[in-house]
Amino acid sequence: IMMMFVGALMKVGVTPLDQTALIRPLMPAAGVLTSRQPSDAERADMEYGLQMAREIGRLDVGQTAVVKDRAVMALEAIEGTDACIRRGGQLAGGGAVVAKAAKPQQDSRFDVPAVGLDTIESLVAVKASALVIEAGKTLFVDKERAIALAEANGITIAAM
């Protein structure tokens, strides 16, 4: 649908711009964004979660995976990130790792992956232990407040 809309705009001389052109500074580079470093188990789940998030992205299904102990608890579909986190976190029973990644074929003119305060509130609600985002490709909205909430709840956040 979006590509048809873009095509229609281009036919009338309107060229949609890459929405990341002005927000690139809000897309963290690789590194741990919180004071708490991920444990070895969390780091393994982060890597696995990103792999799963990229795979569902490749299939054009969603951008988020919830994992625990290298087992998938939930994958995002039409319900959106926060509902996916709640569903996966409930199944995990605490300690889940949430991964958010861009689709490999992501068109940066629309649907850029994003996390923010609402995302962290969802992690807190299900007692998740970590969030990993794809470095340089995920928009982090209201980063300072989100990180403060994560810090207050022992949640580690990393960009990989």
ZATI-351972 format. One record per residue (C-alpha): residue in one letter; x, y, z. Coordinates in steps of 0.2 Angstrom, whole numbers, padded with zeros to 4 digits, always signed. Layout:
REM residues N
AXYZ;...
END
This chain:
REM residues 160
I+0000+0000+0000;M+0014+0012+0005;M+0023+0009-0011;M+0008+0012-0021;F+0005+0029-0012;V+0024+0033-0015;G+0021+0029-0034;A+0006+0040-0035;L+0015+0055-0027;M+0030+0053-0039;K+0018+0053-0054;V+0012+0070-0049;G+0030+0076-0046;V+0032+0074-0027;T+0047+0065-0021;P+0045+0057-0004;L+0061+0060+0007;D+0071+0048+0017;Q+0063+0052+0035;T+0079+0047+0043;A+0089+0062+0035;L+0085+0073+0050;I+0083+0061+0064;R+0099+0051+0061;P+0106+0058+0078;L+0091+0050+0087;M+0097+0033+0081;P+0110+0026+0093;A+0127+0019+0087;A+0132+0002+0094;G+0135+0001+0113;V+0127-0001+0129;L+0116+0014+0133;T+0113+0010+0152;S+0125+0008+0166;R+0120-0010+0169;Q+0130-0021+0156;P+0120-0036+0149;S+0125-0053+0157;D+0132-0066+0145;A+0115-0075+0144;E+0106-0058+0140;R+0119-0054+0127;A+0116-0072+0119;D+0097-0068+0119;M+0100-0051+0112;E+0110-0058+0097;Y+0097-0072+0095;G+0083-0059+0097;L+0090-0048+0083;Q+0092-0063+0072;M+0073-0067+0074;A+0068-0049+0072;R+0077-0047+0056;E+0070-0064+0050;I+0052-0058+0053;G+0057-0042+0045;R+0063-0051+0030;L+0046-0059+0028;D+0038-0042+0030;V+0029-0047+0046;G+0035-0036+0060;Q+0051-0029+0068;T+0051-0036+0086;A+0055-0052+0094;V+0054-0057+0113;V+0065-0071+0118;K+0071-0080+0134;D+0085-0093+0135;R+0086-0093+0116;A+0068-0097+0114;V+0056-0086+0105;M+0041-0081+0116;A+0033-0069+0104;L+0035-0061+0087;E+0027-0045+0082;A+0014-0045+0069;I-0001-0032+0066;E-0003-0030+0085;G+0012-0019+0086;T+0027-0018+0098;D+0019-0015+0114;A+0007-0029+0113;C+0020-0041+0107;I+0031-0037+0122;R+0016-0039+0134;R+0012-0056+0126;G+0030-0062+0125;G+0034-0056+0143;Q+0018-0065+0150;L+0024-0081+0142;A+0042-0078+0148;G+0037-0075+0166;G+0050-0062+0168;G+0068-0060+0162;A+0063-0058+0144;V+0074-0049+0131;V+0066-0038+0118;A+0074-0036+0101;K+0069-0022+0088;A+0077-0022+0071;A+0074-0014+0054;K+0068-0025+0040;P+0082-0030+0029;Q+0072-0022+0014;Q+0067-0007+0025;D+0062+0008+0015;S+0068+0023+0026;R+0055+0034+0019;F+0042+0026+0030;D+0040+0013+0045;V+0057+0016+0053;P+0058+0005+0068;A+0056+0015+0084;V+0057+0013+0103;G+0054+0025+0117;L+0046+0028+0134;D+0031+0017+0130;T+0042+0003+0125;I+0051+0004+0142;E+0035+0005+0151;S+0030-0011+0143;L+0046-0020+0147;V+0044-0014+0166;A+0026-0021+0166;V+0032-0038+0161;K+0048-0038+0171;A+0059-0040+0155;S+0077-0038+0159;A+0084-0031+0142;L+0080-0022+0126;V+0092-0022+0111;I+0089-0011+0096;E+0098-0012+0079;A+0112+0001+0080;G+0110+0016+0068;K+0093+0010+0061;T+0081+0011+0076;L+0074+0028+0081;F+0075+0031+0100;V+0062+0043+0105;D+0063+0052+0122;K+0079+0043+0125;E+0084+0051+0142;R+0067+0048+0150;A+0067+0030+0143;I+0084+0026+0149;A+0081+0033+0167;L+0065+0022+0168;A+0076+0007+0162;E+0089+0011+0175;A+0077+0013+0189;N+0070-0005+0185;G+0086-0014+0182;I+0084-0015+0163;T+0099-0015+0152;I+0097-0007+0134;A+0110-0010+0120;A+0112-0006+0102;M+0120-0019+0092;
END
